[in-house]
């Protein structure tokens, strides 16, 4: 008996070699073919496709940031080099002391 919210799916024209591969993989996992294929489908559909993701991103609000990205990267690099100099006594580009 099917649980509420469940349905059956029939796949026509499934190549025998593919069916056999699915059967072997299901058996290795101790699952029925149906259980295995449900798991595969759930995993495949857990994340959006690239097109779905892009649609979501492009339909969202536009950034109104006036930040200069290049400047932000330069500042982050300078900060990192200052931290390295404070911790290790050298800054990238400095020659090692003999």
C-alpha positions as CSV (number, residue, x, y, z in Angstrom):
1,X,0.0,0.0,0.0
2,X,1.4,3.4,-1.0
3,X,1.8,6.1,1.6
4,X,0.0,9.4,1.1
5,X,2.1,11.7,-1.2
6,X,3.7,8.8,-3.1
7,X,3.2,7.7,-6.6
8,X,4.6,5.1,-9.0
9,X,6.8,5.8,-11.9
10,X,7.3,3.5,-14.9
11,X,10.3,4.0,-17.2
12,X,9.8,2.7,-20.8
13,X,12.7,1.9,-23.1
14,X,15.3,1.5,-20.3
15,X,18.3,-0.2,-21.8
16,X,18.9,-3.6,-20.3
17,X,22.6,-2.8,-19.5
18,X,21.5,0.3,-17.5
19,X,18.9,-1.7,-15.6
20,X,21.5,-4.3,-14.8
21,X,23.9,-1.7,-13.5
22,X,21.2,-0.1,-11.3
23,X,20.3,-3.6,-10.0
24,X,23.9,-4.3,-9.1
25,X,24.4,-0.9,-7.4
26,X,21.2,-1.3,-5.4
27,X,22.2,-4.8,-4.3
28,X,25.6,-3.6,-3.1
29,X,23.9,-1.0,-0.9
30,X,21.3,-3.6,0.4
31,X,18.5,-1.7,-1.3
32,X,15.7,-2.5,-3.7
33,X,16.0,-0.9,-7.1
34,X,13.2,1.4,-6.2
35,X,14.9,2.5,-3.0
36,X,18.2,3.1,-4.8
37,X,16.6,5.1,-7.6
38,X,14.6,7.2,-5.1
39,X,17.9,8.0,-3.4
40,X,19.6,8.9,-6.7
41,X,16.7,11.1,-7.7
42,X,16.6,12.9,-4.3
43,X,20.4,13.5,-4.4
44,X,20.2,14.8,-8.0
45,X,17.4,17.2,-7.1
46,X,18.7,18.3,-3.7
47,X,20.5,21.3,-5.3
48,X,19.3,23.6,-8.1
49,X,20.6,23.1,-11.6
50,X,23.0,25.8,-12.9
51,X,20.2,27.4,-14.8
52,X,17.9,27.4,-11.8
53,X,20.6,28.9,-9.6
54,X,21.4,31.6,-12.2
55,X,17.7,32.5,-12.6
56,X,17.5,32.8,-8.8
57,X,20.6,35.0,-8.6
58,X,19.6,37.2,-11.5
59,X,16.0,37.7,-10.3
60,X,17.2,38.9,-6.9
61,X,17.9,42.4,-5.8
62,X,20.9,44.1,-7.5
63,X,23.8,45.2,-5.4
64,X,24.0,48.9,-4.9
65,X,27.6,48.7,-3.5
66,X,29.9,51.4,-4.6
67,X,32.9,49.5,-3.3
68,X,35.9,49.3,-5.6
69,X,36.6,45.5,-5.6
70,X,40.1,45.9,-6.7
71,X,40.8,48.3,-3.9
72,X,39.2,45.9,-1.4
73,X,41.5,43.1,-2.6
74,X,44.6,45.3,-2.3
75,X,43.6,46.3,1.2
76,X,43.0,42.7,2.2
77,X,46.4,41.7,0.8
78,X,48.1,44.5,2.7
79,X,46.4,43.5,5.9
80,X,47.5,39.9,5.4
81,X,51.1,40.9,4.7
82,X,51.1,43.0,7.9
83,X,49.8,40.1,9.9
84,X,52.5,37.8,8.4
85,X,55.2,40.3,9.2
86,X,53.9,40.7,12.8
87,X,53.9,36.9,13.2
88,X,56.9,35.8,11.2
89,X,59.1,38.9,10.8
90,X,58.9,38.9,7.0
91,X,56.7,40.2,4.3
92,X,56.3,38.6,1.0
93,X,58.9,40.0,-1.3
94,X,61.5,40.5,1.4
95,X,64.6,38.5,1.1
96,X,65.3,36.0,3.8
97,X,68.0,37.0,6.2
98,X,71.2,34.8,6.1
